[in-house]
Amino acid sequence: MEKTADLLKVRVQIFGARSRDEFDTAFAAIAKARMQAIIVAEDVVFSNNYGIVAELVIRQRLHSIGGKWFGDSGGVIGYGVNYLDLYRRTAYFVDRILKGAKPADLPVEQPVKFELVVNMKTARALGITIPQSILVRADKVIE
């Protein structure tokens, strides 16, 4: 991300929070640094608290993107792996193993199906215009 940011002449700064209790401190630092946008990590601390994080993002009027459920929880954009597709692929591999295939002989796969969620309600509240080219590609648009 930092290499791409350098190419685009965009400043990247990391603000961490290891628990829900550290969110207020992290967002105070984000406000002090006058950040305009935030990428919310898709880890347990944040994904278990996407609704709270979305409220903080909206309060600070930040453009935001996070995992798929972040958009569902109030963030501007959510983008991530389609877990239903992953579960189906997992079932395929379990079936192959139960039928005698050796796990070491099975290929390693990367996710191939992703979902894009655009929360227009939040975007409008923040005065963000989402290009039509993004909206037509979205799997879900929240009005």
Helices and strands as residue ranges (DSSP letters): H 2-8, G 20-22, H 23-32, E 37-39, H 44-47, H 50-59, E 63-66, H 68-72, E 77-81, H 83-98, G 103-105, E 114-119, H 120-126, H 132-135, E 140-142
